[in-house]
Amino acid sequence: MQNWINAYSWINIRFLLQGLEVTILISVISVLLSFVIGSILGIIRYSKIRYISNIVGVVIDVIRNLPLLLIIFFVYFGLPAFGFKPDTIPAAILAMTAFESMMIAEIIRSGIMAVDVGQMEASRSVGMTYIQAMWHIVLPQAYKKMIPALVSQFISLIKDTSLATIIVVPELTQHGQVVYGQNPNYIIPVFVMMALMYFVVCYALSLLSKYIDHKLA
């Protein structure tokens, strides 16, 4: 019992919370960037633009089927060979964004395909351009259908930030390793606290997703 009390000292809890802040920071930036990039790529792939859509499709399929850990290694250890050496946090954000963008691109494409094709045809028949019809008519309907899938993917991203500990990003998992590195008896208490922190953040997002989905239903 004393080990649990010592493990949960304010210094250790504050240190873990600092790691959680970095986890959330990486997640938020990666989510925003990947949502924008993934939306663009998803629309391009759906639109069947000659050659470009096929190339984008190949890139998406390749990156989606690679382990995220491998992408993190490539960004941090491989890019310096090309003259670009990012720090640990930017490297993690870049790797997460690259991977997540491809996942979201497929979700976007599937969401657009779920919208009745008649919506696009009706919009074009009243004089809208393809881009106007996509922006004002198709995408708003598609995004409503995609909310659960997008939030689920964003939750996965938050949990995947723990992989960044391999390049010593000072996120929650890495800070947890530092804390229980002081005393092996802290391992279980620290794991419990880390699990609780991840759960609170991810469950809050799940509840937010259900609320938004209910409001838009």
N, C-alpha and C positions, 0 to 999 in steps of 0.2 A: 504493500500500500504506500509505503514511504517513497518508493521509486516513482509511483504515479504522481504523488504530490510534488516531488522534486522536478519531474519531467514537465509538469504544468506550471512551473514558476512563471511569473509575469515576463521575465526576460525571454524565456523560450517561446511563450505564446506570442509576444510582440514580434519576435524574429520570424515565427511562422506566418504571422499576419503580413509582415513585410514581403515574404515570399508570395503570399496570396495576391498582394497588390501587383506584383510583377506578372503573375499568371493572368490576372484580369486584364492588365495593360496589353500584354501580348495578344490575348484573345480578342479584345475589342478592336485593336488596330487590324489584326489579321482578318477578323470577320468583316469589317467595313471594306477593306481593300478587296478581299475575295468575293464579296457580294457584288461589287461594281464590276470587277474583271470577269467573274463567272457569269454575270448577266449578259455582258457583251459577247462573250464566247458562246454562251448558250443560244443567243439570238442569231449569231452568225452561223452556227452549226444547223440551226433549224431552217434558216432562210435559203439554204442550198445555193449559196453564191459559188459560181463556177471556180473550181480549184481551191479557193480560199476555205470554203466549208470543209472540204476533204482534208486539207492540211490541218485545220483546227481540230477536226475529228481525230486525226492520228495523234496529235499532241495530247489531247485530252485522254485518249485511251491509254497511251503510254504512261503518262504521269499518274493516272488513277490506279494503275496496276503495279506501281512501285511502292515499296514500304516507305512510310513517312520518315523513318529513321535514316534510310539511305539518302533521302533528299536533304535531310538536315546535315548529314556527313558531307554530301557533295557541296552544299552551299558554304559550309564553314571551312572544310579542308580542300575542296576542289577549286572553288572560285579564285583563291589566291594564285593559282597557277596561270590564271588569265589576267592577273594584275588587279584583282578586286578582292580586298580582304576585309569583310565586315566584322564588327564586334559581335559578341555572343548574342545580345538581344536583337539587333537588326538581322543577324543571320537566322535566328529562330523565326522572326516575323516573316522574313522573305521565304523561308522554306514552308512555313505553315500556309502562307498566302498562296504560293505556287500550287501546293497540294490541294488546298481547300477550294481554290478557284475552279479546278477541274471537276471536283465533286459537285459543286454548286452549278456549274455549267450544264451538267447532265440533268440536274433537278429542274433547272430553268427550261431546258429543251422539252423535258417530259411534261412540265406544267403548261407550256404553250401548246403542245400537241393535244392536251386534254381539253382545250377550249375548242368549241365547235368551229369548224372551218368556215361555216356560214357567217360567223362574226366578221372575219376578215373580208369575205366577199361582199357583205352588205356595206361595210365601211368603204371599200373601194368603189362600190357602185354609186355612193353619194358624193364622190369627188375627193375623198381623202387619199393622200399618198400612202405608200406602203409603210413608211416610217410613222406617219401620223396615226394610221390605223393600229399599228403595233403598240405605240406609246399610249394612246388614249383609250383604246378599246380592248385589245387582246391582253396586254401585260397586266392591267389592273385585275382582270378576271383570273389570269394565270397565277398571280402572286397570292391571291386569296386561297387558291387550291394548294399552293406550295408551302403555306405557313408551317404545318406540322413537320414536313420533311426538312425545311430549312432550319427550324429550331433544333431538330434532332441532330442535324449536321453540325450546328454551332456548338451544341452540348458536347458532341464528340471531339470537337476542336479544343474545347477547354480541357478535357481529360487528356488529350494528346499533347498538351503543352508539357506534361510530365516527361516526355521523351527528350525535351530540350536540356534536361539535366546532364545528358551525355556530353554536352559541350560546355558544361558548367554555367548555364544560365541561372541566375539567382532567383529561380521561381520556387513555388511551394515545395515540390519534391526535393529539390537540391537543398533547401533550407532545412527540411526534415532530416536529411542525411547528416547535415552538420550537427543538428541537435542530438540525434541518437549516437553520433560519433563520439560524443563526450562520455557516454556511458551505455554499454550494450543493454542494460536493463531498461533503457528508455525506448527501445525499439517499438514494443507493442503500444505503449501510451501515445507515442508520436504518430504511429500509423493510424490509431483510432482518431486522433485529432485531425490529421490530414484528411482522412476519409470523411469526417464530419464537415470540414470546410468545403471539400469538393462537392459533397452532397447538397449542402445549403445553396451553393451557387447554381448548380445544375438543376436542382429541384425548383428553385425560384424561377429559372428560365422556363421550365416545363409548365409551371402554373401560369406564367405570363402568356405562353403559347396558347394554352387552353382558353384563357380569358379573351385574347385577341380573336381566336378562332370562333368563339361563341358570339362576340360582338359583331363579327363580319358575316356570320351565318345568315 
